Amino acid sequence: MAQVLEFKLPDLGEGLTEAEIVRWLVAVGDVVAIDQPVVEVETAKAMVEVPCPYGGVVTARFGEEGTELPVGAPLLTVAVGASADAGAGTAVPATAPAADAAEAADAAVSSEYSGNVLVGYGTAGPAARRRRIRPQTPAVAHPTPHATAGPTPAAPPAPAPAAPAVPAAPTASAPADTAAGPVPVISPLVRKLARDRGLDLREVRGSGPEGLILRADVERALTARETPAAPVAQAAPAVAAPAVAAAPGAERIPLRGLRGAVADKLSRSRTEIPDATCWVDADATELMAARAAMNAAGGPKISLLALLARICVHALGRFPELNSTVDTAAREIVRLPQVHLGFAAQTPRGLVVPVVRDAGTRTAESLTEEFARLTETARQGTLTPADLTGGTFTLNNYGVFGVDGSTPIVNHPEAAMLGVGRIIPKPWVHQGELAVRQVVQLSLTFDHRVCDGGTAGGFLRYVADCVEQPAVLLRTV
């Protein structure tokens, strides 16, 4: 007889707590192999294919395409093969309690289980079996392996050896009232938050699938409990105000997934970082001529973005204050030893910022290849969380949209972002005479906590000098 196992949405890493189902890769009744991708989900970081750690037949799926699920919510159930059950049957005596039989069955199907992992993150060994809550019946536990007290296994005091397992249970299901059933909470962080604040989770109504209690539900309940009654009554009219925007024909777009992540990060940047912006026009004629000469010499083509990246890296070497972050808890500026260069890339899913690792050690050819690879991966929606995190400075070439200038928002928790506008012919005074030159506007937004205007201006002026006279870089190579 096959055993039905439930596969839950695994921890996606990078602090992600939820994901949206984009596309199911299997249907009910399909046979899946161990670690076969079963669903494609979209997180705030990237599109990810989630593999199932069980091998067997899909018996149920939870959530339609477009549904957002929290980490730990059920994804699907799988019936594992009968061979595993047969092995379990020979290992469990007929008189064994149901809980022990289930544990033995779990051990028997370990060959059909690889651990809740993601593609590219490695495969873990079989996960340790979770402690089960013993049913409160006269036969409670296997006396020989589990009992540490009590002379006779069949004696009424026998439940005492299983007592240590009961206090640990509230951290997983908190069954304060067995008649009411288990509290629908999965995240231990949510339980800890409620426990630390003295909130009874049975009084909280969950907004997740099947009444699952989320962190937002707990925070909402805590706010309602701690807010005086009068302010709540006064705040009621303000809640109704957004109804004005719900005019006939208005469209509401949920701020979730990538769009929600961008909104949260930009809002956090504006809230935490006292930013300032300076800009300068530069004559890019010599830079464009140098790029054309490099590409005419043969070999791999060099992109303009790669040359701008090289300039940024050398400028950060002279002004390391801008390759840093602020540790607000310690009230310290942390200067970073390597330059991991992020660059803004527009994709069908929205704006993303892939990161080129160790940009300071790469040649122009290597930078060109890496920019091309990450851009194509971003357009396909297959960037990993590692591709989108760890940046120390961001380069934003918004000139591709036909824009001359902008005031970039710092990519939190970085300290600065360089914006590059379009390069177009403009009147320019060159060597004392009016001429038509290729002109670009450069803008730098920086965290005023890490440096003052003199440092930011020096950085931007050095970048402009390198754009106008690429030979300046030869002094630092």
C-alpha positions as CSV (number, residue, x, y, z in Angstrom):
1,M,0.0,0.0,0.0
2,A,1.4,3.4,-1.0
3,Q,1.9,6.1,1.6
4,V,0.8,9.6,0.9
5,L,3.4,12.3,1.8
6,E,2.9,16.0,1.8
7,F,5.5,18.3,0.1
8,K,5.5,21.9,1.4
9,L,6.9,25.0,-0.2
10,P,10.6,25.0,1.1
11,D,12.6,27.8,2.5
12,L,13.7,29.8,-0.6
13,G,16.6,31.5,1.2
14,E,17.6,35.2,1.1
15,G,14.9,36.0,3.7
16,L,12.1,35.2,1.3
17,T,8.9,34.2,3.0
18,E,6.4,33.7,0.2
19,A,6.2,32.8,-3.5
20,E,3.6,33.0,-6.3
21,I,2.8,29.9,-8.3
22,V,3.5,30.7,-12.0
23,R,3.2,27.4,-13.7
24,W,2.6,23.8,-12.6
25,L,4.9,21.4,-14.2
26,V,3.0,18.2,-13.2
27,A,-0.7,17.3,-12.9
28,V,-2.6,15.0,-10.5
29,G,-1.9,11.4,-11.5
30,D,1.6,12.1,-12.9
31,V,4.5,10.0,-11.8
32,V,7.4,12.1,-10.5
33,A,11.0,11.2,-9.8
34,I,13.0,12.3,-6.8
35,D,14.2,16.0,-7.2
36,Q,12.1,16.4,-10.4
37,P,10.9,20.0,-10.8
38,V,7.1,20.1,-10.1
39,V,6.2,23.8,-10.0
40,E,7.7,27.1,-11.2
41,V,7.3,29.9,-8.6
42,E,8.1,33.6,-8.7
43,T,9.7,35.2,-5.6
44,A,10.6,38.7,-5.0
45,K,14.1,37.8,-6.3
46,A,13.6,35.5,-9.3
47,M,11.8,32.7,-11.0
48,V,12.6,29.4,-9.4
49,E,11.8,25.8,-10.3
50,V,11.0,23.8,-7.2
51,P,11.9,20.1,-7.2
52,C,9.9,17.6,-5.2
53,P,12.0,15.5,-2.8
54,Y,9.7,12.5,-3.1
55,G,9.3,10.0,-5.8
56,G,5.8,8.6,-6.5
57,V,2.4,9.6,-7.9
58,V,1.0,13.1,-7.5
59,T,-2.3,12.8,-5.7
60,A,-3.2,16.5,-5.1
61,R,-2.0,20.0,-5.8
62,F,-2.6,23.0,-3.6
63,G,-3.0,26.4,-5.2
64,E,-3.9,27.6,-8.7
65,E,-1.5,29.4,-10.9
66,G,-1.3,33.0,-9.7
67,T,-1.8,32.0,-6.1
68,E,0.7,33.4,-3.5
69,L,1.7,30.9,-0.8
70,P,3.8,31.4,2.3
71,V,6.9,29.2,3.0
72,G,5.8,26.0,4.6
73,A,2.3,25.9,3.0
74,P,1.5,22.6,1.3
75,L,2.3,22.4,-2.4
76,L,1.3,18.9,-3.3
77,T,1.0,15.3,-2.0
78,V,2.8,12.3,-3.4
79,A,2.0,8.6,-3.0
80,V,5.3,6.8,-2.7
81,G,5.8,3.2,-4.0
82,A,4.4,0.1,-2.4
83,S,7.9,-1.3,-2.0
84,A,8.7,1.2,0.7
85,D,5.5,0.3,2.5
86,A,6.3,-3.4,2.4
87,G,9.6,-2.7,4.0
88,A,7.9,-0.7,6.7
89,G,5.4,-3.5,7.3
90,T,8.2,-6.0,8.1
91,A,9.8,-3.6,10.5
92,V,6.8,-2.7,12.7
93,P,5.2,-5.3,15.0
94,A,1.4,-5.7,14.8
95,T,1.0,-4.4,18.3
96,A,3.1,-1.3,17.8
97,P,1.2,2.0,18.4
98,A,0.2,4.1,15.3
99,A,2.7,6.8,16.0
100,D,5.6,4.3,16.0
101,A,4.3,2.6,12.9
102,A,4.3,6.0,11.1
103,E,7.8,6.8,12.2
104,A,9.0,3.4,11.0
105,A,7.2,4.0,7.7
106,D,8.9,7.4,7.4
107,A,12.3,5.7,7.8
108,A,11.3,3.1,5.2
109,V,10.5,5.7,2.6
110,S,13.7,7.6,3.2
111,S,15.0,6.1,-0.1
112,E,12.2,8.0,-1.8
113,Y,13.1,11.3,-0.2
114,S,16.0,13.7,-0.8
115,G,15.3,16.8,1.3
116,N,13.4,20.0,0.5
117,V,15.9,21.6,-1.8
118,L,15.9,24.0,-4.8
119,V,17.6,23.5,-8.1
120,G,21.2,24.7,-7.9
121,Y,21.3,24.6,-4.1
122,G,22.5,21.0,-3.8
123,T,20.7,18.0,-2.5
124,A,20.6,17.3,1.2
125,G,20.5,13.9,2.7
126,P,17.2,12.5,4.2
127,A,15.8,15.0,6.7
128,A,15.6,14.0,10.3
129,R,12.2,12.7,11.2
130,R,10.1,15.1,13.1
131,R,9.0,14.3,16.6
132,R,5.4,13.2,16.5
133,I,2.8,14.1,19.1
134,R,1.7,10.8,20.7
135,P,-2.0,10.1,20.7
136,Q,-3.4,10.3,24.2
137,T,-4.4,6.6,24.5
138,P,-3.5,3.9,27.1
139,A,-0.8,2.6,24.7
140,V,1.6,5.5,24.4
141,A,5.1,4.5,23.6
142,H,7.4,1.7,22.8
143,P,8.7,0.8,26.2
144,T,12.1,-0.5,25.4
145,P,13.7,2.2,23.2
146,H,11.8,5.2,24.6
147,A,11.0,4.6,28.2
148,T,13.4,5.9,30.8
149,A,11.1,5.4,33.8
150,G,8.4,3.0,34.9
151,P,9.1,-0.7,35.5
152,T,6.3,-2.2,33.4
153,P,5.5,-1.0,29.9
154,A,1.8,-1.9,30.2
155,A,1.3,-0.1,33.6
156,P,-1.0,3.0,33.6
157,P,2.0,5.3,34.5
158,A,3.5,4.4,31.1
159,P,2.6,7.8,29.5
160,A,5.2,9.4,31.7
161,P,8.2,8.5,29.5
162,A,6.6,10.3,26.6
163,A,6.1,13.5,28.6
164,P,9.3,15.2,27.4
165,A,7.8,15.2,23.9
166,V,4.7,17.0,24.9
167,P,6.3,20.4,26.1
168,A,8.1,20.5,22.8
169,A,4.9,20.2,20.9
170,P,3.6,23.8,21.4
171,T,6.5,25.1,19.3
172,A,5.1,23.1,16.4
173,S,1.4,23.2,16.9
174,A,0.6,24.8,20.3
175,P,-2.4,22.6,21.2
176,A,-3.6,24.5,24.2
177,D,-7.1,23.1,23.8
178,T,-7.2,19.7,22.2
179,A,-10.9,20.1,21.5
180,A,-10.2,23.1,19.3
181,G,-7.6,21.4,17.2
182,P,-4.2,22.6,16.3
183,V,-3.5,26.3,15.6
184,P,-2.9,26.8,11.8
185,V,0.6,28.2,12.1
186,I,3.7,27.0,10.2
187,S,6.4,29.6,10.8
188,P,8.3,29.3,14.1
189,L,9.0,33.0,13.8
190,V,5.3,33.8,13.9
191,R,4.9,31.6,17.0
192,K,7.9,33.2,18.7
193,L,6.5,36.7,18.0
194,A,3.2,35.8,19.5
195,R,4.7,34.1,22.5
196,D,7.1,37.0,23.2
197,R,4.2,39.5,23.1
198,G,1.8,37.3,25.1
199,L,-0.7,36.8,22.3
200,D,-2.9,33.7,22.1
201,L,-2.8,32.5,18.6
202,R,-6.2,31.0,19.0
203,E,-7.6,34.5,19.0
204,V,-6.0,35.3,15.7
205,R,-7.8,34.8,12.4
206,G,-5.4,33.8,9.6
207,S,-5.5,35.3,6.2
208,G,-3.4,32.6,4.5
209,P,-4.6,29.5,2.6
210,E,-7.1,27.5,4.7
211,G,-6.8,30.0,7.5
212,L,-3.1,29.8,7.9
213,I,-1.8,32.5,10.3
214,L,0.8,34.7,8.8
215,R,3.2,37.2,10.5
216,A,1.0,40.1,9.2
217,D,-2.0,38.6,11.0
218,V,-0.1,38.5,14.3
219,E,1.3,42.0,13.8
220,R,-2.2,43.3,13.0
221,A,-3.6,41.6,16.1
222,L,-0.9,43.1,18.3
223,T,-1.6,46.5,16.9
224,A,-5.3,46.2,17.5
225,R,-4.7,45.0,21.0
226,E,-2.2,47.8,21.9
227,T,-3.9,50.7,20.2
228,P,-6.4,52.6,22.4
229,A,-10.0,52.5,21.4
230,A,-10.4,56.2,20.7
231,P,-7.6,56.5,18.1
232,V,-9.1,53.4,16.4
233,A,-12.5,55.1,16.1
234,Q,-10.8,58.3,14.8
235,A,-8.8,56.3,12.2
236,A,-11.9,54.7,10.7
237,P,-12.7,57.6,8.3
238,A,-9.1,57.6,7.1
239,V,-9.5,53.9,6.1
240,A,-12.4,54.7,3.9
241,A,-10.5,57.4,2.0
242,P,-8.9,55.1,-0.6
243,A,-12.5,54.3,-1.8
244,V,-12.3,57.5,-3.9
245,A,-9.7,55.8,-6.1
246,A,-12.0,52.8,-6.7
247,A,-13.9,54.7,-9.4
248,P,-15.6,52.8,-12.2
249,G,-13.1,51.2,-14.5
250,A,-10.2,51.6,-12.0
251,E,-7.7,48.8,-12.1
252,R,-6.0,47.4,-8.9
253,I,-2.6,45.8,-9.3
254,P,-1.3,43.9,-6.3
255,L,2.1,45.0,-5.0
256,R,3.6,41.5,-4.8
257,G,6.3,39.4,-6.3
258,L,9.0,41.4,-8.1
259,R,6.9,44.6,-8.2
260,G,6.3,44.4,-4.5
261,A,10.0,43.8,-3.7
262,V,11.0,46.8,-5.8
263,A,8.4,48.9,-4.0
264,D,9.6,47.8,-0.6
265,K,13.3,48.3,-1.4
266,L,12.9,51.7,-2.9
267,S,10.6,52.8,0.0
268,R,13.2,51.6,2.5
269,S,16.0,53.4,0.6
270,R,14.1,56.7,0.7
271,T,13.2,56.2,4.4
272,E,16.6,55.2,5.7
273,I,19.1,56.9,3.4
274,P,19.7,60.6,3.4
275,D,20.6,60.8,-0.2
276,A,21.8,63.6,-2.4
277,T,22.4,63.9,-6.1
278,C,25.0,65.7,-8.2
279,W,25.5,65.6,-12.0
280,V,27.8,66.8,-14.7
281,D,27.8,66.9,-18.5
282,A,30.8,65.2,-20.2
283,D,32.2,65.0,-23.7
284,A,32.1,61.3,-24.6
285,T,33.5,61.7,-28.1
286,E,36.9,60.2,-27.2
287,L,35.4,57.3,-25.3
288,M,33.2,56.4,-28.2
289,A,36.2,56.6,-30.6
290,A,38.3,54.4,-28.3
291,R,35.5,51.8,-28.2
292,A,35.2,51.8,-32.0
293,A,39.0,51.4,-32.3
294,M,39.0,48.5,-29.9
295,N,36.2,46.7,-31.7
296,A,37.9,47.4,-35.1
297,A,41.1,45.7,-33.9
298,G,39.3,42.3,-33.9
299,G,38.5,39.9,-31.1
300,P,35.4,40.0,-28.8
301,K,33.4,43.2,-29.1
302,I,33.5,45.5,-26.1
303,S,30.3,47.0,-24.9
304,L,29.9,50.6,-23.7
305,L,28.6,49.4,-20.4
306,A,31.8,47.4,-19.9
307,L,33.9,50.5,-20.4
308,L,31.8,52.5,-18.0
309,A,32.1,49.7,-15.5
310,R,35.9,49.8,-15.8
311,I,35.8,53.6,-15.1
312,C,33.5,53.1,-12.1
313,V,35.8,50.4,-10.6
314,H,38.9,52.7,-10.9
315,A,36.9,55.7,-9.5
316,L,35.9,53.6,-6.5
317,G,39.5,52.7,-5.9
318,R,40.3,56.4,-5.5
319,F,37.1,57.1,-3.5
320,P,36.4,54.0,-1.5
321,E,33.9,55.8,0.7
322,L,31.3,55.1,-2.0
323,N,31.9,51.4,-2.0
324,S,30.5,50.9,1.5
325,T,27.4,50.4,3.5
326,V,26.1,51.7,6.8
327,D,25.6,49.4,9.8
328,T,22.8,51.3,11.6
329,A,22.8,49.0,14.6
330,A,26.5,49.5,15.3
331,R,26.5,53.1,13.9
332,E,29.5,52.3,11.7
333,I,30.4,52.8,8.1
334,V,31.6,49.5,6.6
335,R,34.0,49.9,3.7
336,L,34.0,46.9,1.4
337,P,37.2,45.4,0.0
338,Q,35.7,44.1,-3.3
339,V,33.6,45.8,-5.9
340,H,30.5,43.7,-6.8
341,L,28.9,45.9,-9.5
342,G,25.2,45.8,-9.9
343,F,23.6,47.1,-13.1
344,A,20.0,48.0,-13.8
345,A,18.3,45.6,-16.4
346,Q,14.8,46.1,-17.7
347,T,13.0,42.8,-18.2
348,P,9.4,41.7,-19.1
349,R,8.9,41.1,-15.3
350,G,10.2,44.6,-14.4
351,L,13.4,46.2,-13.3
352,V,16.1,43.9,-11.8
353,V,19.7,44.5,-10.7
354,P,22.0,41.6,-11.4
355,V,25.4,41.7,-9.8
356,V,28.8,41.2,-11.5
357,R,31.1,39.6,-8.9
358,D,34.6,40.9,-8.4
359,A,34.2,43.5,-11.2
360,G,37.5,45.1,-10.1
361,T,39.4,42.1,-11.3
362,R,37.8,41.7,-14.7
363,T,38.9,42.9,-18.1
364,A,36.7,44.8,-20.5
365,E,36.1,41.6,-22.4
366,S,35.2,39.7,-19.3
367,L,32.8,42.4,-18.2
368,T,31.1,42.5,-21.6
369,E,30.6,38.7,-21.5
370,E,29.2,38.8,-17.9
371,F,26.9,41.7,-18.6
372,A,25.5,39.8,-21.7
373,R,25.0,36.6,-19.8
374,L,23.2,38.2,-16.8
375,T,21.1,40.3,-19.1
376,E,19.9,37.3,-21.1
377,T,19.3,35.3,-18.0
378,A,17.3,38.2,-16.5
379,R,15.1,38.4,-19.7
380,Q,14.4,34.7,-19.4
381,G,13.5,35.2,-15.8
382,T,15.9,32.6,-14.5
383,L,18.2,34.7,-12.4
384,T,19.0,33.1,-9.0
385,P,18.9,34.9,-5.7
386,A,22.7,34.9,-5.7
387,D,22.7,36.7,-9.0
388,L,20.6,39.5,-7.5
389,T,22.2,40.1,-4.1
390,G,25.6,41.2,-2.7
391,G,26.1,44.3,-4.8
392,T,28.3,47.1,-3.4
393,F,27.7,49.8,-6.1
394,T,25.2,50.1,-8.9
395,L,25.6,51.4,-12.5
396,N,22.3,52.5,-14.2
397,N,22.4,53.2,-17.9
398,Y,19.0,54.8,-18.4
399,G,20.2,56.4,-21.6
400,V,18.9,53.3,-23.5
401,F,15.4,54.6,-22.9
402,G,16.3,57.9,-24.6
403,V,16.6,59.8,-21.4
404,D,19.2,62.5,-20.8
405,G,19.2,62.6,-17.0
406,S,17.7,61.3,-13.8
407,T,18.1,61.3,-10.0
408,P,18.7,57.6,-9.2
409,I,17.5,56.1,-6.0
410,V,20.3,54.3,-4.1
411,N,20.0,50.6,-4.2
412,H,19.7,49.8,-0.4
413,P,22.0,48.9,1.4
414,E,24.6,50.3,-1.0
415,A,25.9,53.8,-0.6
416,A,25.8,55.2,-4.2
417,M,24.5,54.7,-7.8
418,L,25.9,56.2,-11.0
419,G,23.4,57.1,-13.7
420,V,24.3,57.5,-17.3
421,G,22.1,59.3,-19.8
422,R,22.0,58.9,-23.6
423,I,25.0,60.0,-25.6
424,I,23.9,62.3,-28.4
425,P,25.5,65.0,-30.6
426,K,25.3,68.5,-28.9
427,P,27.0,71.9,-29.3
428,W,30.2,71.8,-27.2
429,V,33.1,74.1,-26.7
430,H,36.1,72.0,-27.7
431,Q,39.7,73.4,-27.6
432,G,38.3,76.9,-27.5
433,E,35.9,76.5,-30.5
434,L,32.3,75.6,-30.8
435,A,31.9,72.1,-32.2
436,V,29.4,69.2,-32.3
437,R,30.5,66.6,-29.8
438,Q,29.0,63.4,-28.3
439,V,27.7,64.6,-24.9
440,V,26.4,62.5,-22.0
441,Q,25.0,63.6,-18.6
442,L,26.3,61.7,-15.6
443,S,24.5,61.7,-12.3
444,L,25.6,60.3,-8.9
445,T,23.2,59.7,-6.0
446,F,25.0,59.0,-2.8
447,D,24.3,58.3,0.9
448,H,25.3,61.5,2.7
449,R,26.2,59.5,5.8
450,V,29.2,57.9,4.2
451,C,30.7,61.0,2.7
452,D,30.2,64.7,2.0
453,G,29.7,66.5,-1.3
454,G,33.5,67.0,-1.8
455,T,34.0,63.2,-2.0
456,A,31.0,62.6,-4.2
457,G,32.0,65.5,-6.5
458,G,35.5,64.2,-6.7
459,F,34.3,60.8,-7.7
460,L,31.9,62.1,-10.3
461,R,34.5,64.5,-11.7
462,Y,37.0,61.6,-12.1
463,V,34.4,59.5,-13.9
464,A,33.8,62.5,-16.2
465,D,37.5,63.0,-16.8
466,C,37.9,59.3,-17.8
467,V,34.9,59.6,-20.2
468,E,36.4,62.6,-21.8
469,Q,39.9,61.3,-21.8
470,P,40.1,57.5,-21.6
471,A,43.9,57.7,-21.5
472,V,43.5,58.8,-17.8
473,L,42.8,55.2,-17.0
474,L,46.3,54.3,-18.1
475,R,47.7,55.9,-15.0
476,T,45.9,53.5,-12.8
477,V,46.2,50.3,-14.8
